[in-house]
Amino acid sequence: MAAEQGNKYAEKITLEEARHLAVLALNTVSNNCFYLSSVADKCDTYRQKFEYILKKFNDDEQVFNTIKKLYNKCESIVMEKTGNGDITPALGIFVLKAYHGLMETSKVEQTGDLSLTWQENKTYK
């Protein structure tokens, strides 16, 4: 027998729980805890749950803004620490690519007169 239309019995997390977790995670980020996995561990959850609640409640302004601020705060700390030499460049680039959507692309164009144009783009999602 099918459940009533609109029932939410199987929901894994409520809006209030999502809001609470998002705020807790944002407040957990610091200079000593800035990797998303570490933040999740301190919040007694897993990293993918942030994506889950962002996708599930993306129409809720509070959840959306708080999760985006969480990502931005973690990303900016990684970038600053990489730039200052506190994190090795390889690790910083890996974290930015794996968790924050950094994409590096290169485009090489060659013309008939043997001139070479190099264009490099770095984008974030």
N, C-alpha and C positions, 0 to 999 in steps of 0.2 A: 504494500500500500504506500503510495507516494505521500510525502509530507505536504502540508498546506502551502500554498503559494506564498512566498515572502518569509517563510520561517527562517530563523537564523540559528537553529540549534547546533549546527555543525561549525559555526564560526570559530576560528582558532583564537581570535583576539578581538576585543570590542574597541570601539572608538576611544573610550576613556582610557583603556589600557594602552592603546597606541599613543595617545597624547602623553601619558605618563612616561612611557618608555622613551619617547623622543626627547622629552625635556631632561630626563635622567641622563640619557646618553650625551646630550649636548653639554650638560653641566659636568660630565665626567672627563671630557676632553681637556687635556692640559699639556704642558711642555714635556711631561713625563709619560703621558698616556694619549697618543695621537694616532696610532694605527687602528683602523676600524675593528679589527679582530680583538685588540686589547680593550677597546672601549666596550665591545659586546661582552667580553669576558667579565669585566668589572660590573656590568649591568646584569650578569647572570643570564645571558642569552647568547645568540649566535649572530654573526655578521649579516647573514642573509635576511634576518628578520627585519632589518632596517629597510631593505628593498621591498620586502613583502608588505610592510605597513605603508610604505610610500605608494606602492602600486594600488593597494586595497583602498586607501583613504586619500588618494591624490586630489579629490575634490574638497577635502577638508583643509582650509587655509592654514590652520594651526599645525597640523601634522606635516603638511607639505613644506611650509616655511621652516619648521624646526629641523626636519630631516635634511633639507638643503643646507641650512646653516651648519649642521653637524658635519656634512661632507666638506663644505667650504673651509670650516675651521681646521679639520684634519688635514686637508690638502694644503692649506697655507702654512701650517706648521712643518709638514714634510718638505715643502718647497724652500722655506726659510732655512731649515736645518741642513738641507742638501746644499744650498747656496753658501752657507756659512762653513761647510765642511764637517758638520757634526754627524752627518749621514754620508756614507759613500755615494758618489753619483750613480753608480749602477743600482744600488738598492733604492735610492730616491726615484729614479726613472722607472724601475720595476713597480714600485708602489703606485706611482702616479698613473702608469699604464693599466695595471691590474685592477685598481680600486677606484680611480678617478677619471678614467676615460681618455687619458692622453693618447693621442695618435700622432705618430710622426710619419710624414710621407715625403718623398723626394720625387722630383720630376726633372728629367734631363731631356732637353730638346737639342737636336743637332740640325743645323741648316746646311745647305749645299756649299756654303763658303767656308766650311770648317769652323765656324764660330760655335761656341757652346754656351748654353744658358742653363744655369742651375737654379731651381726654385725649391725651397723647402718650406713646408707648412707644418705647424703643430696646432692641433685643435683639441679642445676639451668638450666632453659631452655634458 
